Amino acid sequence: MNGFDEKKYYQSLGISQIIQVESLKPSKQKQLTLSGLRQQLIWRIDQQYSKRLASYIKG
């Protein structure tokens, strides 16, 4: 039993919960680059969550 213990690892970093995405909605933009998608997701996270929680989510 020397395998990786994901739960213990995240606890050591002070992370107690994991967020999973169940679905994504397509963007209305015609051409969306990976960089543009990343910026859009970061903006939405910043709008929806507290500063501290948003920093964990973006990490």
Phi and psi restraints in degrees (range 20) as a CNS / XPLOR table:
assign (resid 1 and name C) (resid 2 and name N)
       (resid 2 and name CA) (resid 2 and name C) 1.0 -103.0 20.0 2
assign (resid 2 and name N) (resid 2 and name CA)
       (resid 2 and name C) (resid 3 and name N) 1.0 23.9 20.0 2
assign (resid 2 and name C) (resid 3 and name N)
       (resid 3 and name CA) (resid 3 and name C) 1.0 -77.7 20.0 2
assign (resid 3 and name N) (resid 3 and name CA)
       (resid 3 and name C) (resid 4 and name N) 1.0 172.5 20.0 2
assign (resid 3 and name C) (resid 4 and name N)
       (resid 4 and name CA) (resid 4 and name C) 1.0 -71.9 20.0 2
assign (resid 4 and name N) (resid 4 and name CA)
       (resid 4 and name C) (resid 5 and name N) 1.0 128.7 20.0 2
assign (resid 4 and name C) (resid 5 and name N)
       (resid 5 and name CA) (resid 5 and name C) 1.0 -105.5 20.0 2
assign (resid 5 and name N) (resid 5 and name CA)
       (resid 5 and name C) (resid 6 and name N) 1.0 96.4 20.0 2
assign (resid 5 and name C) (resid 6 and name N)
       (resid 6 and name CA) (resid 6 and name C) 1.0 -59.0 20.0 2
assign (resid 6 and name N) (resid 6 and name CA)
       (resid 6 and name C) (resid 7 and name N) 1.0 -45.3 20.0 2
assign (resid 6 and name C) (resid 7 and name N)
       (resid 7 and name CA) (resid 7 and name C) 1.0 -61.3 20.0 2
assign (resid 7 and name N) (resid 7 and name CA)
       (resid 7 and name C) (resid 8 and name N) 1.0 -45.3 20.0 2
assign (resid 7 and name C) (resid 8 and name N)
       (resid 8 and name CA) (resid 8 and name C) 1.0 -65.5 20.0 2
assign (resid 8 and name N) (resid 8 and name CA)
       (resid 8 and name C) (resid 9 and name N) 1.0 -38.6 20.0 2
assign (resid 8 and name C) (resid 9 and name N)
       (resid 9 and name CA) (resid 9 and name C) 1.0 -61.6 20.0 2
assign (resid 9 and name N) (resid 9 and name CA)
       (resid 9 and name C) (resid 10 and name N) 1.0 -50.1 20.0 2
assign (resid 9 and name C) (resid 10 and name N)
       (resid 10 and name CA) (resid 10 and name C) 1.0 -65.5 20.0 2
assign (resid 10 and name N) (resid 10 and name CA)
       (resid 10 and name C) (resid 11 and name N) 1.0 -35.6 20.0 2
assign (resid 10 and name C) (resid 11 and name N)
       (resid 11 and name CA) (resid 11 and name C) 1.0 -63.5 20.0 2
assign (resid 11 and name N) (resid 11 and name CA)
       (resid 11 and name C) (resid 12 and name N) 1.0 -36.4 20.0 2
assign (resid 11 and name C) (resid 12 and name N)
       (resid 12 and name CA) (resid 12 and name C) 1.0 -66.0 20.0 2
assign (resid 12 and name N) (resid 12 and name CA)
       (resid 12 and name C) (resid 13 and name N) 1.0 -22.9 20.0 2
assign (resid 12 and name C) (resid 13 and name N)
       (resid 13 and name CA) (resid 13 and name C) 1.0 -91.7 20.0 2
assign (resid 13 and name N) (resid 13 and name CA)
       (resid 13 and name C) (resid 14 and name N) 1.0 -2.3 20.0 2
assign (resid 13 and name C) (resid 14 and name N)
       (resid 14 and name CA) (resid 14 and name C) 1.0 84.3 20.0 2
assign (resid 14 and name N) (resid 14 and name CA)
       (resid 14 and name C) (resid 15 and name N) 1.0 16.5 20.0 2
assign (resid 14 and name C) (resid 15 and name N)
       (resid 15 and name CA) (resid 15 and name C) 1.0 -99.7 20.0 2
assign (resid 15 and name N) (resid 15 and name CA)
       (resid 15 and name C) (resid 16 and name N) 1.0 124.5 20.0 2
assign (resid 15 and name C) (resid 16 and name N)
       (resid 16 and name CA) (resid 16 and name C) 1.0 -112.5 20.0 2
assign (resid 16 and name N) (resid 16 and name CA)
       (resid 16 and name C) (resid 17 and name N) 1.0 -10.0 20.0 2
assign (resid 16 and name C) (resid 17 and name N)
       (resid 17 and name CA) (resid 17 and name C) 1.0 -140.5 20.0 2
assign (resid 17 and name N) (resid 17 and name CA)
       (resid 17 and name C) (resid 18 and name N) 1.0 155.8 20.0 2
assign (resid 17 and name C) (resid 18 and name N)
       (resid 18 and name CA) (resid 18 and name C) 1.0 -123.7 20.0 2
assign (resid 18 and name N) (resid 18 and name CA)
       (resid 18 and name C) (resid 19 and name N) 1.0 138.0 20.0 2
assign (resid 18 and name C) (resid 19 and name N)
       (resid 19 and name CA) (resid 19 and name C) 1.0 -104.6 20.0 2
assign (resid 19 and name N) (resid 19 and name CA)
       (resid 19 and name C) (resid 20 and name N) 1.0 130.6 20.0 2
assign (resid 19 and name C) (resid 20 and name N)
       (resid 20 and name CA) (resid 20 and name C) 1.0 -115.5 20.0 2
assign (resid 20 and name N) (resid 20 and name CA)
       (resid 20 and name C) (resid 21 and name N) 1.0 137.7 20.0 2
assign (resid 20 and name C) (resid 21 and name N)
       (resid 21 and name CA) (resid 21 and name C) 1.0 -88.0 20.0 2
assign (resid 21 and name N) (resid 21 and name CA)
       (resid 21 and name C) (resid 22 and name N) 1.0 125.9 20.0 2
assign (resid 21 and name C) (resid 22 and name N)
       (resid 22 and name CA) (resid 22 and name C) 1.0 -92.0 20.0 2
assign (resid 22 and name N) (resid 22 and name CA)
       (resid 22 and name C) (resid 23 and name N) 1.0 -28.8 20.0 2
assign (resid 22 and name C) (resid 23 and name N)
       (resid 23 and name CA) (resid 23 and name C) 1.0 -157.7 20.0 2
assign (resid 23 and name N) (resid 23 and name CA)
       (resid 23 and name C) (resid 24 and name N) 1.0 157.1 20.0 2
assign (resid 23 and name C) (resid 24 and name N)
       (resid 24 and name CA) (resid 24 and name C) 1.0 -125.7 20.0 2
assign (resid 24 and name N) (resid 24 and name CA)
       (resid 24 and name C) (resid 25 and name N) 1.0 140.5 20.0 2
assign (resid 24 and name C) (resid 25 and name N)
       (resid 25 and name CA) (resid 25 and name C) 1.0 -97.1 20.0 2
assign (resid 25 and name N) (resid 25 and name CA)
       (resid 25 and name C) (resid 26 and name N) 1.0 139.7 20.0 2
assign (resid 25 and name C) (resid 26 and name N)
       (resid 26 and name CA) (resid 26 and name C) 1.0 -65.1 20.0 2
assign (resid 26 and name N) (resid 26 and name CA)
       (resid 26 and name C) (resid 27 and name N) 1.0 145.2 20.0 2
assign (resid 26 and name C) (resid 27 and name N)
       (resid 27 and name CA) (resid 27 and name C) 1.0 -77.6 20.0 2
assign (resid 27 and name N) (resid 27 and name CA)
       (resid 27 and name C) (resid 28 and name N) 1.0 151.3 20.0 2
assign (resid 27 and name C) (resid 28 and name N)
       (resid 28 and name CA) (resid 28 and name C) 1.0 -82.4 20.0 2
assign (resid 28 and name N) (resid 28 and name CA)
       (resid 28 and name C) (resid 29 and name N) 1.0 -8.1 20.0 2
assign (resid 28 and name C) (resid 29 and name N)
       (resid 29 and name CA) (resid 29 and name C) 1.0 -70.5 20.0 2
assign (resid 29 and name N) (resid 29 and name CA)
       (resid 29 and name C) (resid 30 and name N) 1.0 143.2 20.0 2
assign (resid 29 and name C) (resid 30 and name N)
       (resid 30 and name CA) (resid 30 and name C) 1.0 -72.0 20.0 2
assign (resid 30 and name N) (resid 30 and name CA)
       (resid 30 and name C) (resid 31 and name N) 1.0 -45.3 20.0 2
assign (resid 30 and name C) (resid 31 and name N)
       (resid 31 and name CA) (resid 31 and name C) 1.0 -121.4 20.0 2
assign (resid 31 and name N) (resid 31 and name CA)
       (resid 31 and name C) (resid 32 and name N) 1.0 113.9 20.0 2
assign (resid 31 and name C) (resid 32 and name N)
       (resid 32 and name CA) (resid 32 and name C) 1.0 -118.6 20.0 2
assign (resid 32 and name N) (resid 32 and name CA)
       (resid 32 and name C) (resid 33 and name N) 1.0 117.2 20.0 2
assign (resid 32 and name C) (resid 33 and name N)
       (resid 33 and name CA) (resid 33 and name C) 1.0 -85.5 20.0 2
assign (resid 33 and name N) (resid 33 and name CA)
       (resid 33 and name C) (resid 34 and name N) 1.0 165.3 20.0 2
assign (resid 33 and name C) (resid 34 and name N)
       (resid 34 and name CA) (resid 34 and name C) 1.0 -60.0 20.0 2
assign (resid 34 and name N) (resid 34 and name CA)
       (resid 34 and name C) (resid 35 and name N) 1.0 -40.5 20.0 2
assign (resid 34 and name C) (resid 35 and name N)
       (resid 35 and name CA) (resid 35 and name C) 1.0 -63.5 20.0 2
assign (resid 35 and name N) (resid 35 and name CA)
       (resid 35 and name C) (resid 36 and name N) 1.0 -41.5 20.0 2
assign (resid 35 and name C) (resid 36 and name N)
       (resid 36 and name CA) (resid 36 and name C) 1.0 -65.4 20.0 2
assign (resid 36 and name N) (resid 36 and name CA)
       (resid 36 and name C) (resid 37 and name N) 1.0 -40.3 20.0 2
assign (resid 36 and name C) (resid 37 and name N)
       (resid 37 and name CA) (resid 37 and name C) 1.0 -62.5 20.0 2
assign (resid 37 and name N) (resid 37 and name CA)
       (resid 37 and name C) (resid 38 and name N) 1.0 -43.7 20.0 2
assign (resid 37 and name C) (resid 38 and name N)
       (resid 38 and name CA) (resid 38 and name C) 1.0 -60.4 20.0 2
assign (resid 38 and name N) (resid 38 and name CA)
       (resid 38 and name C) (resid 39 and name N) 1.0 -46.5 20.0 2
assign (resid 38 and name C) (resid 39 and name N)
       (resid 39 and name CA) (resid 39 and name C) 1.0 -62.1 20.0 2
assign (resid 39 and name N) (resid 39 and name CA)
       (resid 39 and name C) (resid 40 and name N) 1.0 -40.0 20.0 2
assign (resid 39 and name C) (resid 40 and name N)
       (resid 40 and name CA) (resid 40 and name C) 1.0 -65.1 20.0 2
assign (resid 40 and name N) (resid 40 and name CA)
       (resid 40 and name C) (resid 41 and name N) 1.0 -42.8 20.0 2
assign (resid 40 and name C) (resid 41 and name N)
       (resid 41 and name CA) (resid 41 and name C) 1.0 -65.1 20.0 2
assign (resid 41 and name N) (resid 41 and name CA)
       (resid 41 and name C) (resid 42 and name N) 1.0 -42.3 20.0 2
assign (resid 41 and name C) (resid 42 and name N)
       (resid 42 and name CA) (resid 42 and name C) 1.0 -60.7 20.0 2
assign (resid 42 and name N) (resid 42 and name CA)
       (resid 42 and name C) (resid 43 and name N) 1.0 -44.2 20.0 2
assign (resid 42 and name C) (resid 43 and name N)
       (resid 43 and name CA) (resid 43 and name C) 1.0 -60.9 20.0 2
assign (resid 43 and name N) (resid 43 and name CA)
       (resid 43 and name C) (resid 44 and name N) 1.0 -45.7 20.0 2
assign (resid 43 and name C) (resid 44 and name N)
       (resid 44 and name CA) (resid 44 and name C) 1.0 -64.2 20.0 2
assign (resid 44 and name N) (resid 44 and name CA)
       (resid 44 and name C) (resid 45 and name N) 1.0 -40.3 20.0 2
assign (resid 44 and name C) (resid 45 and name N)
       (resid 45 and name CA) (resid 45 and name C) 1.0 -61.6 20.0 2
assign (resid 45 and name N) (resid 45 and name CA)
       (resid 45 and name C) (resid 46 and name N) 1.0 -45.0 20.0 2
assign (resid 45 and name C) (resid 46 and name N)
       (resid 46 and name CA) (resid 46 and name C) 1.0 -62.7 20.0 2
assign (resid 46 and name N) (resid 46 and name CA)
       (resid 46 and name C) (resid 47 and name N) 1.0 -33.0 20.0 2
assign (resid 46 and name C) (resid 47 and name N)
       (resid 47 and name CA) (resid 47 and name C) 1.0 -75.5 20.0 2
assign (resid 47 and name N) (resid 47 and name CA)
       (resid 47 and name C) (resid 48 and name N) 1.0 -30.9 20.0 2
assign (resid 47 and name C) (resid 48 and name N)
       (resid 48 and name CA) (resid 48 and name C) 1.0 -97.1 20.0 2
assign (resid 48 and name N) (resid 48 and name CA)
       (resid 48 and name C) (resid 49 and name N) 1.0 -24.4 20.0 2
assign (resid 48 and name C) (resid 49 and name N)
       (resid 49 and name CA) (resid 49 and name C) 1.0 -122.2 20.0 2
assign (resid 49 and name N) (resid 49 and name CA)
       (resid 49 and name C) (resid 50 and name N) 1.0 161.0 20.0 2
assign (resid 49 and name C) (resid 50 and name N)
       (resid 50 and name CA) (resid 50 and name C) 1.0 -62.7 20.0 2
assign (resid 50 and name N) (resid 50 and name CA)
       (resid 50 and name C) (resid 51 and name N) 1.0 159.9 20.0 2
assign (resid 50 and name C) (resid 51 and name N)
       (resid 51 and name CA) (resid 51 and name C) 1.0 -56.9 20.0 2
assign (resid 51 and name N) (resid 51 and name CA)
       (resid 51 and name C) (resid 52 and name N) 1.0 -43.0 20.0 2
assign (resid 51 and name C) (resid 52 and name N)
       (resid 52 and name CA) (resid 52 and name C) 1.0 -66.5 20.0 2
assign (resid 52 and name N) (resid 52 and name CA)
       (resid 52 and name C) (resid 53 and name N) 1.0 -48.8 20.0 2
assign (resid 52 and name C) (resid 53 and name N)
       (resid 53 and name CA) (resid 53 and name C) 1.0 -65.1 20.0 2
assign (resid 53 and name N) (resid 53 and name CA)
       (resid 53 and name C) (resid 54 and name N) 1.0 -39.4 20.0 2
assign (resid 53 and name C) (resid 54 and name N)
       (resid 54 and name CA) (resid 54 and name C) 1.0 -60.3 20.0 2
assign (resid 54 and name N) (resid 54 and name CA)
       (resid 54 and name C) (resid 55 and name N) 1.0 -37.7 20.0 2
assign (resid 54 and name C) (resid 55 and name N)
       (resid 55 and name CA) (resid 55 and name C) 1.0 -65.7 20.0 2
assign (resid 55 and name N) (resid 55 and name CA)
       (resid 55 and name C) (resid 56 and name N) 1.0 -36.2 20.0 2
assign (resid 55 and name C) (resid 56 and name N)
       (resid 56 and name CA) (resid 56 and name C) 1.0 -68.1 20.0 2
assign (resid 56 and name N) (resid 56 and name CA)
       (resid 56 and name C) (resid 57 and name N) 1.0 -43.3 20.0 2
assign (resid 56 and name C) (resid 57 and name N)
       (resid 57 and name CA) (resid 57 and name C) 1.0 -63.0 20.0 2
assign (resid 57 and name N) (resid 57 and name CA)
       (resid 57 and name C) (resid 58 and name N) 1.0 -45.0 20.0 2
assign (resid 57 and name C) (resid 58 and name N)
       (resid 58 and name CA) (resid 58 and name C) 1.0 -68.4 20.0 2
assign (resid 58 and name N) (resid 58 and name CA)
       (resid 58 and name C) (resid 59 and name N) 1.0 -26.8 20.0 2
